[in-house]
Amino acid sequence: MEIDAAYEGHSCMAIFEAKLAKSGVFEDFMTRQLYYPFRVWHSRITKPVRPVFFVYSNEVFRLYEYAFDDSDNYSSIKLIRQKNYSVDDTSITSQDIQHVLSRTAIIPESDGVPFPQADKFERVINLCEFLNERDMSKAEITEQYAFDKRQTDYYTNSARYLGLTGKKKR
């Protein structure tokens, strides 16, 4: 059993499982990573134990607080609340939108790039971050994200459609 962090206050104890989401979005984790630390501390202290899953990705800190309805039942996990935090100012004003609109040149759609089908824009941005560090083949992208080849096409074509990346023949 491993606990990435634990913080005890007057009224409760929070235990954290932390992840760095290299693929832009962290969608899943093993319940045991929260359950076993929860069980150990739940049996040792009288105040509530709050299991928290913490993910850092794309300069955003995401915290997911969980609870176990039945402390003896591994499968009784439920999400209580989720919050996102960023050190950077992420608010968008109508002035920001007007500024971008006034500086954006409208260009005709490319015949060679399909319309975007990616379902997670955060992952498109994360892909661009990876491609900024080094060129990657379709196979490398597929492996990095544990995609199938079709999903790799969706994300790379979305980035190309938006003019964020190009395509090189190997």
Phi, psi and omega per residue, in radians:
M1 nan 2.470 3.134
E2 -2.341 2.441 3.042
I3 -2.133 2.133 -3.126
D4 -1.269 -0.615 3.090
A5 -2.837 2.654 3.059
A6 -2.535 2.378 -3.132
Y7 -2.297 2.180 -3.126
E8 -1.898 2.263 3.079
G9 -2.014 -2.980 -3.131
H10 -1.137 -0.633 -2.993
S11 -1.899 -0.213 -3.103
C12 -2.841 3.035 3.037
M13 -2.205 2.292 3.101
A14 -1.911 2.282 3.059
I15 -1.969 2.437 -3.014
F16 -2.090 2.360 2.881
E17 -1.908 2.113 -3.041
A18 -1.984 2.481 3.124
K19 -2.407 2.544 2.970
L20 -1.797 1.992 -3.068
A21 -1.511 1.680 -3.116
K22 -1.265 -0.314 -3.120
S23 -1.750 0.292 3.042
G24 1.618 -0.737 -3.115
V25 -2.419 2.288 3.093
F26 -1.833 1.878 -2.981
E27 -1.670 -0.306 -2.980
D28 -2.608 2.762 3.047
F29 -2.676 2.930 3.111
M30 -1.472 2.170 -3.132
T31 -0.954 -0.586 -3.112
R32 -1.030 -0.463 -3.130
Q33 -1.150 -0.399 3.036
L34 -1.812 -0.603 -3.015
Y35 -1.161 -0.876 -3.066
Y36 -1.135 -0.779 3.029
P37 -1.070 -0.673 3.085
F38 -1.030 -0.856 -3.107
R39 -1.066 -0.754 -3.125
V40 -1.065 -0.879 -3.074
W41 -1.320 -0.562 3.097
H42 -1.056 -0.612 -3.122
S43 -1.457 -0.186 -3.065
R44 -1.849 -0.363 -3.112
I45 -2.228 2.812 -3.097
T46 -1.639 -0.346 3.137
K47 -1.422 2.784 -3.135
P48 -1.063 2.531 3.067
V49 -1.906 2.176 -3.074
R50 -1.920 1.869 3.102
P51 -1.334 2.265 -3.105
V52 -2.246 2.246 3.046
F53 -1.732 2.153 -3.026
F54 -2.049 2.199 -3.123
V55 -2.234 2.326 3.027
Y56 -1.984 2.204 3.141
S57 -2.797 2.452 3.080
N58 0.899 0.693 3.122
E59 1.095 0.429 3.090
V60 -2.165 2.335 3.069
F61 -1.689 2.144 -3.120
R62 -2.032 2.222 3.121
L63 -2.076 2.278 3.128
Y64 -2.100 2.011 3.095
E65 -1.661 2.293 -3.133
Y66 -2.050 2.924 3.002
A67 -2.506 2.732 3.032
F68 -1.928 2.017 -3.133
D69 -1.047 -0.636 3.110
D70 -2.190 1.958 -3.065
S71 -1.088 -0.311 3.109
D72 -1.635 0.001 -3.065
N73 -2.062 1.884 3.125
Y74 -0.933 -0.613 -3.062
S75 -1.506 0.058 -3.076
S76 -1.578 0.295 -3.130
I77 -1.163 2.466 3.045
K78 -2.541 2.560 3.107
L79 -1.358 2.214 3.132
I80 -1.594 -0.869 3.133
R81 -2.802 2.787 3.104
Q82 -2.421 2.355 3.126
K83 -2.367 2.566 3.059
N84 -1.983 2.494 3.113
Y85 -2.386 2.594 3.074
S86 -2.502 2.488 3.065
V87 -1.253 -0.612 3.110
D88 -1.296 2.671 3.053
D89 -1.287 2.027 -3.093
T90 -1.862 0.106 3.136
S91 -1.278 2.531 3.131
I92 -2.092 2.184 3.133
T93 -1.783 2.917 3.071
S94 -1.127 -0.536 3.066
Q95 -1.100 -0.710 3.097
D96 -1.041 -0.778 -3.121
I97 -1.137 -0.772 3.123
Q98 -1.086 -0.701 3.128
H99 -1.076 -0.827 3.127
V100 -1.122 -0.768 -3.137
L101 -1.038 -0.732 -3.110
S102 -1.238 -0.395 -3.112
R103 -1.742 -0.019 -3.064
T104 -1.660 2.163 3.077
A105 -1.509 2.307 3.103
I106 -1.467 2.188 3.136
I107 -2.128 2.606 -3.138
P108 -1.179 2.653 3.113
E109 -1.121 2.535 3.116
S110 -1.374 2.394 3.090
D111 -1.286 -0.420 -3.028
G112 -1.568 -0.130 -3.098
V113 -2.081 2.170 -3.137
P114 -1.136 2.707 3.074
F115 -1.040 2.462 -3.074
P116 -1.016 2.409 3.076
Q117 -2.210 0.071 3.138
A118 -1.135 2.430 -3.097
D119 -1.747 -0.114 3.118
K120 -2.282 1.801 -3.099
F121 -1.101 -0.557 3.095
E122 -0.992 -0.637 -3.129
R123 -1.267 -0.590 3.062
V124 -1.071 -0.795 3.123
I125 -1.096 -0.776 3.135
N126 -1.086 -0.684 3.075
L127 -1.042 -0.752 3.103
C128 -1.076 -0.651 3.092
E129 -1.090 -0.775 3.103
F130 -1.092 -0.792 -3.108
L131 -1.196 -0.421 3.057
N132 -1.232 -0.520 3.124
E133 -1.354 -0.685 -3.138
R134 -2.881 2.700 3.043
D135 -1.187 2.502 3.121
M136 -2.312 2.467 3.058
S137 -1.388 2.913 3.096
K138 -1.024 -0.706 3.138
A139 -1.125 -0.680 3.131
E140 -1.173 -0.691 3.103
I141 -1.148 -0.764 3.119
T142 -1.012 -0.764 3.140
E143 -1.215 -0.752 -3.117
Q144 -0.983 -0.747 -3.066
Y145 -1.733 -0.008 -3.068
A146 0.972 0.713 3.102
F147 -1.504 2.961 2.768
D148 -1.662 2.931 -3.029
K149 -1.033 -0.594 -3.140
R150 -1.103 -0.761 3.121
Q151 -1.128 -0.664 3.097
T152 -1.023 -0.763 3.091
D153 -1.059 -0.748 -3.138
Y154 -1.001 -0.839 -3.056
Y155 -1.304 -0.733 3.132
T156 -1.196 -0.694 3.112
N157 -1.182 -0.593 3.083
S158 -1.111 -0.774 3.113
A159 -1.123 -0.693 3.110
R160 -1.168 -0.753 -3.127
Y161 -1.031 -0.690 -3.129
L162 -1.420 -0.004 3.115
G163 1.319 0.325 -3.106
L164 -1.509 -0.439 3.138
T165 -2.444 2.958 3.045
G166 -2.115 -2.998 3.136
K167 -2.294 2.309 3.111
K168 -2.008 2.457 3.032
K169 -1.438 2.378 3.108
R170 -1.840 nan nan
